[in-house]
Amino acid sequence: MAILLVGASGATGRLLVEELLNAGQQVKLLIRPGSKVPESWLHNQSITLIRSDFQPINPEVISGCESVASCLGHNPTLKGIYGQPRKLVRDTVRLLCEAIQKTNPQKPVRFVLMGSAGVRNNLLKEPVPFAQQVAIGLIRLLVPPHADNEQAAAYLSRQAGSSVEWVVVRPDTLTNETKVSRYSLHVSPVRSALFRPGKTSRINVANFMSRLLTEDVLWEKWKGQMPVIYNEEF
C-alpha cells in the first residue's frame, strides 16, 4: 500500500516526502504541471510521480493508497495570494475525498491535512478573544488563503464521508530547521497565533504528519482532531 501526497513540491511537503521515504514507505506524489522536484525523486523506485491539475482527480490515483496527506498551499506571491484558484486547498481536499469514496475502500483512508494554528476547530467551539476575532475577520477578507485553509479544514471535518478518517495538523509560525527536535502537541492552541505566536519547524510538522500516517497508536489518539504543534522551546 502507498501514501498519496499533494503539495510535495512545497517547503514542508518536500520534508514530508523524505520522512516517509526514511520510514520505508511507498509514496505517490500528485504534482501540478510545471512544479519542480528534486532530481533524486525522478529515479527513486519508492516514488511514483503523477503530474495533474487536480481537476478532476482520477480515482485510479487513489487506488492502492491507504493514506493521503496534503501540504498544499498558495505560493507567497501576489498572484498566488490574490489570483485564481482562490479555493485551491478546499477544492483539492473535496476532490480527493470524492475520489476516495469512488474507490469504495475496504477500510477508511487516513487523510492528514496541514493547516495552521490560526484555523479554529469549530467542532470544539474553541474560544477566541474578541480582539483576535476582529483581526481574523480582517485577515479572512484581505488574505484569501486563510479563508481557504479554514474551509478546507471545515470540509474535511464535516463532509469528508464515511470512507475517510482525518486529522488536521495545525502548526504555528513556521521556521526552517535541518533536524527534527522535540515538539509538543495540544488539542487546541495554548497561545494566540496572532498576538503571542509560537514557533513550529517545518521538519517537525513533516515528522508528526509522517508518524500519523504510519503509526497506528498515534493515529488512534488523534483521528478526528486538529492537534496544534509547537517546538518544545515553548
N, CA, C and O of each residue as an XYZ file, in Angstrom:
936
protein
N       0.844     -1.195      0.000
C       0.000      0.000      0.000
C       0.877      1.242      0.000
O       1.968      1.246      0.570
N       0.389      2.292     -0.644
C       1.174      3.514     -0.786
C       0.481      4.667     -0.063
O      -0.665      4.554      0.371
N       1.207      5.774      0.053
C       0.681      7.006      0.621
C       0.673      8.057     -0.476
O       1.698      8.297     -1.114
N      -0.478      8.688     -0.700
C      -0.597      9.737     -1.704
C      -0.365     11.089     -1.047
O      -0.937     11.383      0.003
N       0.470     11.905     -1.662
C       0.788     13.220     -1.115
C       0.578     14.290     -2.167
O       1.072     14.174     -3.288
N      -0.167     15.348     -1.800
C      -0.285     16.528     -2.645
C       0.434     17.684     -1.942
O       0.473     17.760     -0.714
N       0.996     18.569     -2.746
C       1.787     19.654     -2.172
C       3.211     19.237     -1.856
O       3.875     19.858     -1.026
N       3.681     18.188     -2.515
C       5.013     17.655     -2.209
C       6.139     18.581     -2.645
O       7.251     18.478     -2.127
N       5.875     19.480     -3.583
C       6.944     20.348     -4.074
C       7.163     21.568     -3.182
O       8.106     22.328     -3.401
N       6.301     21.766     -2.176
C       6.437     22.890     -1.270
C       7.486     22.652     -0.202
O       8.057     21.566     -0.106
N       7.736     23.679      0.603
C       8.813     23.623      1.588
C       8.596     22.532      2.630
O       9.540     21.837      3.004
N       7.353     22.374      3.105
C       7.072     21.322      4.080
C       6.821     19.984      3.391
O       7.212     18.935      3.904
N       6.175     20.021      2.241
C       5.884     18.795      1.507
C       7.137     18.006      1.160
O       7.144     16.779      1.250
N       8.196     18.703      0.764
C       9.445     18.015      0.428
C      10.013     17.281      1.641
O      10.539     16.174      1.529
N       9.893     17.918      2.791
C      10.393     17.281      4.012
C       9.546     16.074      4.381
O      10.074     15.078      4.874
N       8.234     16.148      4.149
C       7.365     15.008      4.428
C       7.710     13.833      3.526
O       7.711     12.686      3.974
N       8.003     14.106      2.265
C       8.413     13.026      1.358
C       9.634     12.309      1.922
O       9.677     11.080      1.957
N      10.623     13.078      2.361
C      11.853     12.469      2.879
C      11.579     11.683      4.163
O      12.156     10.615      4.369
N      10.703     12.205      5.027
C      10.359     11.479      6.249
C       9.700     10.138      5.923
O      10.004      9.123      6.548
N       8.802     10.142      4.945
C       8.109      8.907      4.569
C       9.066      7.910      3.926
O       8.983      6.710      4.189
N       9.975      8.401      3.082
C      10.962      7.517      2.468
C      11.876      6.907      3.531
O      12.214      5.725      3.471
N      12.269      7.729      4.501
C      13.124      7.227      5.578
C      12.415      6.171      6.417
O      13.048      5.313      7.032
N      11.070      6.256      6.428
C      10.273      5.267      7.162
C       9.979      4.029      6.314
O       9.260      3.132      6.754
N      10.528      3.980      5.109
C      10.378      2.810      4.250
C       9.065      2.752      3.508
O       8.638      1.666      3.117
N       8.403      3.886      3.297
C       7.096      3.911      2.661
C       7.195      4.091      1.144
O       8.136      4.694      0.628
N       6.194      3.551      0.451
C       5.995      3.838     -0.963
C       5.103      5.064     -1.065
O       4.072      5.127     -0.394
N       5.470      6.033     -1.880
C       4.684      7.259     -1.962
C       4.313      7.572     -3.407
O       5.094      7.358     -4.335
N       3.091      8.089     -3.568
C       2.646      8.662     -4.832
C       2.598     10.173     -4.654
O       2.030     10.661     -3.676
N       3.178     10.910     -5.572
C       3.206     12.362     -5.483
C       2.356     12.944     -6.594
O       2.659     12.770     -7.775
N       1.290     13.635     -6.214
C       0.424     14.303     -7.180
C       0.911     15.742     -7.298
O       0.706     16.552     -6.393
N       1.559     16.055     -8.423
C       2.270     17.320     -8.601
C       1.640     18.111     -9.735
O       1.319     17.557    -10.787
N       1.463     19.416     -9.515
C       0.955     20.264    -10.582
C       1.975     20.383    -11.715
O       3.173     20.462    -11.447
N       1.528     20.399    -12.978
C       2.456     20.563    -14.102
C       3.296     21.829    -13.926
O       2.789     22.896    -13.578
N       4.574     21.674    -14.174
C       5.472     22.813    -14.048
C       6.162     22.914    -12.702
O       7.155     23.631    -12.573
N       5.653     22.203    -11.683
C       6.302     22.234    -10.374
C       7.636     21.494    -10.435
O       7.732     20.425    -11.038
N       8.654     22.060     -9.815
C       9.971     21.445     -9.813
C      10.114     20.501     -8.627
O       9.652     20.789     -7.523
N      10.757     19.383     -8.875
C      11.017     18.408     -7.811
C      12.495     18.040     -7.845
O      13.138     18.198     -8.883
N      13.049     17.555     -6.739
C      14.451     17.143     -6.728
C      14.733     16.068     -7.774
O      13.913     15.178     -8.003
N      15.876     16.161     -8.391
C      16.261     15.187     -9.412
C      16.256     13.764     -8.864
O      15.938     12.816     -9.582
N      16.612     13.620     -7.587
C      16.685     12.285     -6.992
C      15.326     11.594     -6.948
O      15.256     10.365     -6.965
N      14.241     12.378     -6.893
C      12.915     11.765     -6.857
C      12.579     11.066     -8.166
O      11.819     10.098     -8.179
N      13.139     11.553     -9.258
C      12.804     11.003    -10.569
C      13.357      9.594    -10.759
O      12.908      8.858    -11.638
N      14.316      9.229     -9.946
C      14.982      7.922    -10.095
C      14.798      7.038     -8.870
O      15.468      6.015     -8.733
N      13.892      7.431     -7.981
C      13.663      6.668     -6.758
C      12.502      5.697     -6.980
O      11.388      6.121     -7.287
N      12.759      4.409     -6.828
C      11.736      3.402     -7.095
C      10.613      3.404     -6.050
O       9.578      2.771     -6.252
N      10.815      4.112     -4.939
C       9.764      4.204     -3.920
C       8.802      5.353     -4.196
O       7.842      5.557     -3.453
N       9.063      6.110     -5.276
C       8.244      7.271     -5.612
C       7.562      7.077     -6.957
O       8.207      6.731     -7.948
N       6.249      7.302     -6.985
C       5.500      7.375     -8.237
C       5.069      8.828     -8.424
O       4.335      9.371     -7.598
N       5.517      9.449     -9.492
C       5.249     10.864     -9.742
C       4.119     11.008    -10.758
O       4.198     10.481    -11.868
N       3.073     11.723    -10.366
C       1.911     11.932    -11.232
C       1.688     13.433    -11.360
O       1.464     14.121    -10.364
N       1.751     13.936    -12.587
C       1.521     15.367    -12.811
C       0.068     15.578    -13.244
O      -0.425     14.936    -14.172
N      -0.603     16.505    -12.538
C      -2.027     16.715    -12.795
C      -2.429     18.107    -12.310
O      -1.805     18.663    -11.405
N      -3.479     18.663    -12.921
C      -4.056     19.931    -12.474
C      -5.086     19.737    -11.365
O      -5.675     20.708    -10.888
N      -5.308     18.483    -10.949
C      -6.198     18.133     -9.844
C      -7.681     18.181    -10.207
O      -8.513     17.823     -9.374
N      -8.032     18.597    -11.387
C      -9.454     18.698    -11.719
C      -9.751     17.994    -13.022
O      -9.352     18.474    -14.083
N     -10.449     16.856    -12.972
C     -10.783     16.136    -11.735
C      -9.611     15.265    -11.285
O      -8.586     15.190    -11.962
N      -9.774     14.608    -10.136
C      -8.778     13.636     -9.664
C      -9.297     12.243     -9.988
O     -10.344     11.830     -9.488
N      -8.575     11.533    -10.812
C      -8.979     10.192    -11.216
C      -8.915      9.251    -10.009
O      -7.879      9.179     -9.349
N      -9.996      8.532     -9.706
C      -9.974      7.591     -8.577
C      -8.837      6.577     -8.665
O      -8.402      6.050     -7.641
N      -8.347      6.297     -9.879
C      -7.237      5.355    -10.017
C      -5.977      5.860     -9.312
O      -5.124      5.068     -8.913
N      -5.866      7.189     -9.160
C      -4.729      7.752     -8.437
C      -4.773      7.325     -6.972
O      -3.735      7.083     -6.357
N      -5.979      7.235     -6.422
C      -6.156      6.858     -5.019
C      -6.035      5.352     -4.826
O      -5.633      4.890     -3.758
N      -6.378      4.597     -5.847
C      -6.387      3.140     -5.737
C      -5.025      2.629     -5.260
O      -3.983      3.025     -5.781
N      -5.052      1.747     -4.267
C      -3.815      1.208     -3.732
C      -3.180      2.066     -2.655
O      -2.095      1.753     -2.165
N      -3.857      3.155     -2.281
C      -3.335      4.039     -1.236
C      -4.184      3.882      0.029
O      -5.412      3.948     -0.035
N      -3.546      3.680      1.149
C      -4.262      3.571      2.420
C      -4.270      4.891      3.176
O      -4.963      5.034      4.184
N      -3.488      5.865      2.680
C      -3.396      7.159      3.355
C      -3.199      8.265      2.330
O      -2.651      8.043      1.250
N      -3.659      9.469      2.690
C      -3.490     10.660      1.858
C      -3.021     11.797      2.758
O      -3.478     11.922      3.894
N      -2.121     12.614      2.259
C      -1.665     13.785      3.015
C      -1.618     14.989      2.094
O      -1.307     14.869      0.909
N      -1.928     16.149      2.647
C      -1.876     17.381      1.872
C      -1.059     18.442      2.604
O      -1.369     18.819      3.734
N      -0.014     18.913      1.937
C       0.744     20.083      2.384
C       0.542     21.219      1.393
O       1.359     22.134      1.293
N      -0.554     21.141      0.670
C      -0.815     22.093     -0.402
C      -1.056     23.487      0.162
O      -1.676     23.647      1.213
N      -0.557     24.492     -0.552
C      -0.770     25.868     -0.135
C      -0.616     26.812     -1.303
O      -0.278     26.403     -2.414
N      -0.866     28.075     -1.039
C      -0.759     29.106     -2.070
C       0.669     29.648     -2.105
O       1.289     29.837     -1.059
N       1.185     29.897     -3.295
C       2.507     30.492     -3.422
C       2.517     31.888     -2.790
O       1.558     32.641     -2.957
N       3.580     32.241     -2.070
C       3.636     33.550     -1.397
C       3.975     34.685     -2.357
O       4.925     35.434     -2.133
N       3.199     34.806     -3.418
C       3.341     35.887     -4.389
C       1.990     36.569     -4.530
O       0.977     36.038     -4.077
N       1.967     37.749     -5.159
C       0.689     38.430     -5.354
C      -0.291     37.562     -6.128
O      -1.472     37.490     -5.785
N       0.202     36.900     -7.178
C      -0.666     36.024     -7.969
C      -1.119     34.829     -7.139
O      -2.277     34.418     -7.209
N      -0.190     34.269     -6.346
C      -0.538     33.110     -5.534
C      -1.546     33.435     -4.449
O      -2.396     32.607     -4.122
N      -1.458     34.646     -3.880
C      -2.345     35.033     -2.784
C      -3.689     35.544     -3.279
O      -4.729     35.214     -2.709
N      -3.672     36.356     -4.348
C      -4.900     37.021     -4.781
C      -5.446     36.511     -6.113
O      -6.549     36.885     -6.512
N      -4.684     35.663     -6.802
C      -5.151     35.146     -8.079
C      -5.977     33.887     -7.916
O      -6.307     33.476     -6.804
N      -6.302     33.287     -9.039
C      -7.058     32.029     -9.046
C      -6.088     30.846     -9.060
O      -4.981     30.977     -9.582
N      -6.473     29.699     -8.501
C      -7.755     29.450     -7.835
C      -7.738     29.919     -6.381
O      -6.791     29.642     -5.645
N      -8.782     30.623     -5.977
C      -8.875     31.144     -4.614
C      -9.065     30.027     -3.589
O      -8.618     30.152     -2.449
N      -9.728     28.930     -3.986
C     -10.039     27.838     -3.066
C      -9.249     26.581     -3.429
O      -9.796     25.479     -3.456
N      -7.977     26.757     -3.704
C      -7.122     25.649     -4.126
C      -7.124     24.506     -3.113
O      -7.313     23.348     -3.484
N      -6.918     24.824     -1.851
C      -6.791     23.768     -0.834
C      -8.144     23.110     -0.579
O      -8.248     21.884     -0.569
N      -9.186     23.928     -0.372
C     -10.502     23.352     -0.111
C     -10.971     22.480     -1.265
O     -11.455     21.369     -1.052
N     -10.828     22.980     -2.483
C     -11.315     22.216     -3.633
C     -10.527     20.934     -3.826
O     -11.092     19.913     -4.217
N      -9.228     20.973     -3.558
C      -8.423     19.761     -3.696
C      -8.796     18.738     -2.638
O      -8.871     17.544     -2.928
N      -9.030     19.196     -1.408
C      -9.491     18.288     -0.352
C     -10.817     17.642     -0.754
O     -11.007     16.439     -0.581
N     -11.720     18.444     -1.284
C     -13.022     17.912     -1.713
C     -12.847     16.877     -2.821
O     -13.439     15.799     -2.766
N     -12.040     17.200     -3.821
C     -11.837     16.283     -4.940
C     -11.182     14.981     -4.489
O     -11.521     13.907     -4.986
N     -10.249     15.076     -3.552
C      -9.593     13.870     -3.032
C     -10.597     13.008     -2.269
O     -10.618     11.788     -2.434
N     -11.423     13.631     -1.440
C     -12.418     12.867     -0.682
C     -13.427     12.208     -1.608
O     -13.821     11.064     -1.380
N     -13.845     12.910     -2.640
C     -14.784     12.330     -3.603
C     -14.158     11.159     -4.345
O     -14.822     10.155     -4.601
N     -12.866     11.288     -4.696
C     -12.177     10.186     -5.373
C     -12.043      8.979     -4.453
O     -12.190      7.836     -4.887
N     -11.762      9.242     -3.176
C     -11.665      8.145     -2.201
C     -12.994      7.401     -2.119
O     -13.014      6.170     -2.134
N     -14.096      8.130     -2.033
C     -15.412      7.491     -1.940
C     -15.674      6.583     -3.136
O     -16.268      5.515     -2.992
N     -15.229      7.010     -4.319
C     -15.479      6.227     -5.539
C     -14.677      4.927     -5.572
O     -15.038      4.003     -6.301
N     -13.602      4.840     -4.800
C     -12.804      3.613     -4.787
C     -13.405      2.549     -3.870
O     -12.986      1.392     -3.903
N     -14.402      2.943     -3.039
C     -15.024      2.010     -2.100
C     -13.993      1.222     -1.299
O     -13.971     -0.007     -1.367
N     -13.140      1.906     -0.543
C     -12.083      1.206      0.199
C     -12.668      0.262      1.254
O     -13.734      0.521      1.812
N     -11.956     -0.829      1.515
C     -12.424     -1.801      2.498
C     -12.388     -1.234      3.908
O     -13.190     -1.625      4.755
N     -11.466     -0.316      4.167
C     -11.421      0.372      5.452
C     -11.160      1.853      5.184
O     -10.626      2.203      4.132
N     -11.531      2.729      6.125
C     -11.378      4.165      5.882
C      -9.929      4.547      5.561
O      -8.984      4.007      6.137
N      -9.783      5.473      4.643
C      -8.472      6.002      4.253
C      -8.103      7.129      5.207
O      -8.924      7.996      5.507
N      -6.858      7.108      5.681
C      -6.376      8.182      6.540
C      -6.082      9.420      5.692
O      -5.469      9.329      4.628
N      -6.528     10.571      6.181
C      -6.288     11.836      5.480
C      -5.698     12.817      6.487
O      -6.344     13.158      7.478
N      -4.474     13.269      6.234
C      -3.821     14.248      7.100
C      -3.654     15.542      6.311
O      -3.025     15.566      5.254
N      -4.227     16.612      6.843
C      -4.170     17.924      6.202
C      -3.324     18.866      7.039
O      -3.510     18.962      8.252
N      -2.401     19.557      6.398
C      -1.626     20.592      7.078
C      -2.419     21.891      7.039
O      -2.703     22.420      5.964
N      -2.777     22.404      8.217
C      -3.475     23.671      8.326
C      -2.593     24.702      9.000
O      -1.411     24.825      8.678
N      -3.173     25.449      9.944
C      -2.387     26.418     10.707
C      -3.066     26.665     12.045
O      -4.259     26.408     12.203
N      -2.291     27.169     13.013
C      -2.827     27.431     14.348
C      -3.888     28.513     14.327
O      -4.673     28.622     15.269
N      -3.931     29.323     13.264
C      -4.935     30.367     13.142
C      -6.286     29.863     12.694
O      -7.254     30.623     12.677
N      -6.374     28.586     12.328
C      -7.649     27.975     11.921
C      -8.323     27.396     13.156
O      -7.757     26.545     13.842
N      -9.523     27.857     13.431
C     -10.248     27.426     14.627
C     -10.883     26.057     14.422
O     -11.390     25.753     13.342
N     -10.851     25.239     15.460
C     -11.564     23.959     15.444
C     -12.986     24.213     15.923
O     -13.243     24.252     17.126
N     -13.905     24.385     14.986
C     -15.286     24.702     15.341
C     -16.016     23.524     15.977
O     -17.045     23.708     16.627
N     -15.487     22.315     15.792
C     -16.113     21.159     16.429
C     -16.005     21.254     17.942
O     -16.858     20.734     18.661
N     -14.954     21.921     18.432
C     -14.755     22.094     19.868
C     -15.244     23.452     20.361
O     -15.207     23.747     21.556
N     -15.705     24.277     19.413
C     -16.117     25.640     19.769
C     -15.010     26.341     20.565
O     -15.249     26.911     21.629
N     -13.806     26.280     20.022
C     -12.660     26.882     20.711
C     -12.898     28.369     20.960
O     -13.257     29.096     20.034
N     -12.703     28.830     22.195
C     -12.911     30.251     22.494
C     -11.862     31.114     21.810
O     -10.680     30.773     21.793
N     -12.299     32.229     21.251
C     -11.395     33.168     20.593
C     -11.652     34.558     21.172
O     -12.779     35.046     21.100
N     -10.629     35.211     21.749
C     -10.820     36.560     22.299
C     -11.357     37.512     21.236
O     -11.096     37.349     20.045
N     -12.120     38.516     21.696
C     -12.774     39.429     20.762
C     -11.782     40.104     19.828
O     -12.030     40.202     18.626
N     -10.650     40.574     20.374
C      -9.660     41.260     19.535
C      -9.146     40.347     18.433
O      -8.924     40.787     17.306
N      -8.960     39.074     18.763
C      -8.484     38.128     17.751
C      -9.583     37.829     16.737
O      -9.290     37.635     15.557
N     -10.845     37.788     17.174
C     -11.945     37.587     16.233
C     -11.976     38.692     15.188
O     -12.167     38.434     13.999
N     -11.783     39.947     15.652
C     -11.775     41.081     14.730
C     -10.614     40.963     13.755
O     -10.777     41.152     12.550
N      -9.426     40.645     14.298
C      -8.249     40.547     13.445
C      -8.390     39.422     12.429
O      -8.043     39.589     11.260
N      -8.901     38.272     12.874
C      -9.092     37.141     11.966
C     -10.114     37.489     10.892
O      -9.962     37.086      9.739
N     -11.156     38.237     11.263
C     -12.143     38.651     10.281
C     -11.529     39.503      9.186
O     -11.867     39.352      8.012
N     -10.624     40.402      9.569
C      -9.939     41.234      8.579
C      -9.011     40.395      7.710
O      -8.951     40.581      6.494
N      -8.288     39.471      8.338
C      -7.390     38.599      7.578
C      -8.186     37.754      6.591
O      -7.752     37.529      5.461
N      -9.347     37.292      7.024
C     -10.189     36.467      6.158
C     -10.596     37.235      4.902
O     -10.700     36.662      3.818
N     -10.824     38.538      5.064
C     -11.219     39.372      3.932
C     -10.031     39.763      3.058
O     -10.146     39.813      1.834
N      -8.886     40.041      3.690
C      -7.755     40.622      2.981
C      -6.737     39.600      2.495
O      -5.972     39.874      1.570
N      -6.724     38.422      3.115
C      -5.741     37.384      2.754
C      -6.506     36.104      2.419
O      -6.712     35.267      3.297
N      -6.929     35.939      1.165
C      -7.777     34.802      0.771
C      -7.258     33.423      1.181
O      -8.083     32.568      1.504
N      -5.948     33.144      1.191
C      -5.515     31.803      1.580
C      -5.938     31.383      2.979
O      -6.106     30.192      3.242
N      -6.116     32.360      3.897
C      -6.553     31.982      5.243
C      -7.964     31.396      5.206
O      -8.228     30.358      5.814
N      -8.864     32.065      4.491
C     -10.226     31.544      4.365
C     -10.224     30.186      3.675
O     -11.029     29.317      4.009
N      -9.329     30.003      2.721
C      -9.214     28.714      2.026
C      -8.836     27.618      3.012
O      -9.418     26.533      2.995
N      -7.857     27.904      3.876
C      -7.441     26.919      4.878
C      -8.574     26.604      5.853
O      -8.767     25.450      6.233
N      -9.317     27.627      6.253
C     -10.453     27.400      7.150
C     -11.483     26.479      6.498
O     -11.971     25.535      7.119
N     -11.802     26.765      5.251
C     -12.838     25.982      4.567
C     -12.371     24.560      4.261
O     -13.178     23.631      4.254
N     -11.075     24.385      4.009
C     -10.545     23.035      3.783
C     -10.680     22.191      5.043
O     -11.100     21.036      4.979
N     -10.323     22.769      6.192
C     -10.448     22.042      7.454
C     -11.908     21.755      7.765
O     -12.241     20.674      8.252
N     -12.784     22.721      7.487
C     -14.212     22.522      7.748
C     -14.777     21.409      6.871
O     -15.565     20.588      7.341
N     -14.381     21.378      5.604
C     -14.871     20.322      4.712
C     -14.414     18.953      5.209
O     -15.206     18.013      5.277
N     -13.136     18.847      5.556
C     -12.609     17.549      5.977
C     -13.287     17.075      7.255
O     -13.552     15.882      7.408
N     -13.570     17.990      8.167
C     -14.147     17.601      9.453
C     -15.642     17.341      9.393
O     -16.179     16.657     10.265
N     -16.333     17.871      8.381
C     -17.792     17.767      8.348
C     -18.353     17.027      7.136
O     -19.460     16.492      7.202
N     -17.604     16.990      6.023
C     -18.180     16.471      4.782
C     -17.331     15.415      4.088
O     -17.622     15.046      2.950
N     -16.295     14.925      4.742
C     -15.369     14.015      4.073
C     -16.012     12.693      3.687
O     -15.613     12.084      2.694
N     -16.998     12.236      4.451
C     -17.652     10.970      4.141
C     -17.138      9.825      4.986
O     -16.108      9.933      5.651
N     -17.876      8.725      4.950
C     -17.578      7.585      5.827
C     -16.315      6.830      5.426
O     -15.789      6.050      6.220
N     -15.821      7.048      4.211
C     -14.618      6.329      3.760
C     -13.330      7.042      4.155
O     -12.239      6.604      3.788
N     -13.452      8.141      4.904
C     -12.284      8.941      5.267
C     -12.221      9.139      6.772
O     -13.216      9.508      7.397
N     -11.048      8.895      7.356
C     -10.728      9.324      8.707
C      -9.687     10.432      8.584
O      -8.831     10.367      7.702
N      -9.737     11.430      9.433
C      -8.930     12.621      9.189
C      -8.254     13.168     10.447
O      -8.681     12.928     11.576
N      -7.184     13.910     10.194
C      -6.521     14.745     11.201
C      -6.076     16.022     10.497
O      -5.522     15.967      9.399
N      -6.317     17.172     11.126
C      -5.798     18.443     10.631
C      -4.675     18.871     11.562
O      -4.910     19.123     12.744
N      -3.460     18.956     11.038
C      -2.297     19.357     11.829
C      -2.162     20.875     11.756
O      -2.115     21.453     10.670
N      -2.097     21.522     12.941
C      -2.072     22.986     12.985
C      -0.751     23.495     13.576
O      -0.629     23.602     14.796
N       0.234     23.808     12.737
C       1.459     24.434     13.232
C       1.243     25.926     13.451
O       0.334     26.528     12.880
N       2.103     26.513     14.293
C       2.094     27.964     14.452
C       3.128     28.538     13.485
O       3.357     27.946     12.430
N       3.753     29.659     13.802
C       4.688     30.308     12.883
C       5.761     29.324     12.425
O       6.496     28.772     13.244
N       5.847     29.107     11.117
C       6.742     28.087     10.581
C       8.179     28.593     10.482
O       8.425     29.724     10.062
N       9.115     27.744     10.871
C      10.542     28.055     10.772
C      11.237     26.945     10.001
O      10.691     25.852      9.850
N      12.414     27.216      9.526
C      13.197     26.237      8.773
C      14.366     25.737      9.619
O      15.254     26.506      9.985
N      14.356     24.462      9.918
C      15.429     23.813     10.666
C      15.893     22.597      9.876
O      15.192     22.123      8.982
N      17.065     22.103     10.205
C      17.623     20.973      9.457
C      17.352     19.624     10.108
O      17.442     18.588      9.449
N      17.018     19.627     11.403
C      16.818     18.365     12.112
C      15.527     18.410     12.920
O      15.082     19.469     13.362
N      14.937     17.224     13.099
C      13.765     17.099     13.957
C      14.185     17.375     15.397
O      15.206     16.869     15.862
N      13.388     18.185     16.100
C      13.652     18.487     17.503
C      12.431     18.094     18.331
O      11.425     17.639     17.786
N      12.522     18.268     19.635
C      11.389     17.948     20.497
C      10.237     18.908     20.204
O      10.447     20.107     20.014
N       9.022     18.368     20.170
C       7.853     19.214     19.958
C       6.710     18.752     20.848
O       6.667     17.603     21.287
N       5.784     19.671     21.106
C       4.631     19.360     21.949
C       3.359     19.430     21.116
O       3.280     20.180     20.143
N       2.370     18.644     21.509
C       1.100     18.547     20.797
C      -0.030     18.906     21.749
O      -0.034     18.498     22.911
N      -0.999     19.684     21.239
C      -2.093     20.166     22.063
C      -3.409     20.034     21.297
O      -3.444     20.188     20.076
N      -4.471     19.751     22.012
C      -5.789     19.630     21.388
C      -6.212     20.960     20.770
O      -6.814     20.983     19.697
N      -5.898     22.071     21.445
C      -6.234     23.413     20.979
C      -5.037     24.338     21.196
O      -4.126     23.994     21.948
N      -5.023     25.502     20.553
C      -3.918     26.446     20.772
C      -3.815     26.832     22.242
O      -4.827     26.995     22.924
N      -2.587     26.975     22.721
C      -2.366     27.403     24.097
C      -1.774     28.809     24.136
O      -1.395     29.308     25.195
N      -1.703     29.434     22.970
C      -1.283     30.830     22.872
C      -1.891     31.425     21.613
O      -2.318     30.691     20.722
N      -1.932     32.735     21.537
C      -2.551     33.393     20.393
C      -1.668     33.304     19.166
O      -0.499     33.689     19.205
N      -2.225     32.796     18.070
C      -1.465     32.699     16.819
C      -1.174     34.074     16.233
O      -0.286     34.212     15.392
N      -1.920     35.102     16.673
C      -1.736     36.455     16.147
C      -0.934     37.337     17.088
O      -0.020     38.037     16.651
N      -1.263     37.313     18.381
C      -0.690     38.280     19.305
C       0.436     37.710     20.175
O       1.204     38.473     20.763
N       0.542     36.383     20.265
C       1.634     35.767     21.021
C       1.969     34.424     20.388
O       1.859     33.380     21.031
N       2.380     34.458     19.120
C       2.565     33.201     18.388
C       3.747     32.383     18.899
O       4.718     32.912     19.438
N       3.622     31.076     18.706
C       4.739     30.186     18.965
C       5.463     29.885     17.667
O       5.179     30.486     16.630
N       6.396     28.953     17.732
C       7.157     28.569     16.548
C       7.040     27.060     16.335
O       6.980     26.281     17.287
N       7.011     26.681     15.085
C       6.974     25.269     14.715
C       7.861     25.074     13.496
O       7.632     25.698     12.460
N       8.867     24.221     13.604
C       9.729     23.993     12.443
C       9.024     23.102     11.429
O       8.280     22.191     11.792
N       9.266     23.376     10.169
C       8.643     22.591      9.106
C       9.008     21.112      9.225
O       8.179     20.243      8.954
N      10.231     20.831      9.625
C      10.652     19.426      9.694
C       9.938     18.710     10.842
O       9.706     17.503     10.762
N       9.584     19.438     11.911
C       8.786     18.827     12.972
C       7.371     18.527     12.497
O       6.801     17.494     12.845
N       6.802     19.438     11.694
C       5.482     19.190     11.103
C       5.531     17.940     10.228
O       4.663     17.072     10.313
N       6.563     17.864      9.387
C       6.703     16.710      8.498
C       6.854     15.420      9.294
O       6.276     14.397      8.929
N       7.622     15.459     10.372
C       7.821     14.275     11.201
C       6.516     13.818     11.832
O       6.203     12.627     11.830
N       5.751     14.767     12.373
C       4.474     14.414     13.008
C       3.481     13.869     11.987
O       2.795     12.884     12.258
N       3.398     14.500     10.814
C       2.489     14.013      9.783
C       2.883     12.613      9.327
O       2.017     11.762      9.125
N       4.171     12.369      9.164
C       4.644     11.045      8.764
C       4.268      9.994      9.803
O       3.833      8.895      9.457
N       4.436     10.336     11.063
C       4.104      9.396     12.136
C       2.595      9.124     12.180
O       2.174      7.989     12.405
N       1.791     10.157     11.967
C       0.340      9.944     11.922
C      -0.032      8.957     10.822
O      -0.913      8.116     11.002
N       0.636      9.065      9.699
C       0.316      8.226      8.551
C       0.791      6.786      8.719
O       0.290      5.886      8.045
N       1.743      6.564      9.601
C       2.377      5.236      9.671
C       2.267      4.560     11.033
O       2.533      3.362     11.133
N       1.885      5.281     12.085
C       1.837      4.696     13.427
C       0.383      4.583     13.889
O      -0.293      5.592     14.091
N      -0.080      3.367     14.048
C      -1.487      3.130     14.374
C      -1.891      3.720     15.718
O      -2.972      4.299     15.834
N      -1.046      3.586     16.734
C      -1.393      4.079     18.072
C      -1.532      5.592     18.052
O      -2.472      6.133     18.635
N      -0.609      6.282     17.389
C      -0.681      7.736     17.301
C      -1.915      8.172     16.521
O      -2.570      9.152     16.877
N      -2.227      7.441     15.461
C      -3.408      7.767     14.669
C      -4.679      7.644     15.505
O      -5.536      8.527     15.465
N      -4.804      6.570     16.251
C      -5.996      6.367     17.069
C      -6.141      7.463     18.115
O      -7.258      7.809     18.497
N      -5.028      8.009     18.579
C      -5.080      9.067     19.586
C      -5.613     10.371     19.008
O      -6.336     11.101     19.686
N      -5.254     10.674     17.737
C      -5.539     11.999     17.199
C      -6.587     12.034     16.089
O      -6.966     13.125     15.664
N      -7.065     10.913     15.609
C      -8.007     10.958     14.490
C      -9.264     11.730     14.884
O      -9.736     11.642     16.018
N      -9.798     12.495     13.917
C     -10.966     13.304     14.181
C     -10.675     14.562     14.988
O     -11.593     15.200     15.503
N      -9.382     14.921     15.099
C      -8.997     16.087     15.879
C      -8.097     17.007     15.049
O      -7.704     16.674     13.931
N      -7.780     18.180     15.628
C      -6.939     19.163     14.958
C      -5.787     19.560     15.883
O      -5.763     20.680     16.394
N      -4.832     18.653     16.102
C      -3.752     18.950     17.043
C      -2.907     20.151     16.622
O      -2.600     20.341     15.445
N      -2.542     20.953     17.620
C      -1.653     22.091     17.410
C      -0.250     21.664     17.817
O      -0.066     21.072     18.880
N       0.732     21.957     16.988
C       2.099     21.518     17.227
C       3.015     22.733     17.411
O       3.014     23.658     16.599
N       3.799     22.709     18.500
C       4.785     23.758     18.774
C       6.144     23.115     18.998
O       6.230     21.986     19.479
N       7.204     23.833     18.649
C       8.536     23.397     19.050
C       8.594     23.343     20.580
O       7.937     24.128     21.265
N       9.381     22.418     21.098
C       9.414     22.175     22.544
C       9.888     23.376     23.355
O       9.655     23.442     24.562
N      10.554     24.329     22.697
C      11.042     25.512     23.396
C       9.910     26.285     24.057
O      10.138     27.087     24.963
N       8.662     26.030     23.587
C       7.508     26.747     24.152
C       7.366     26.472     25.641
O       6.451     26.991     26.280
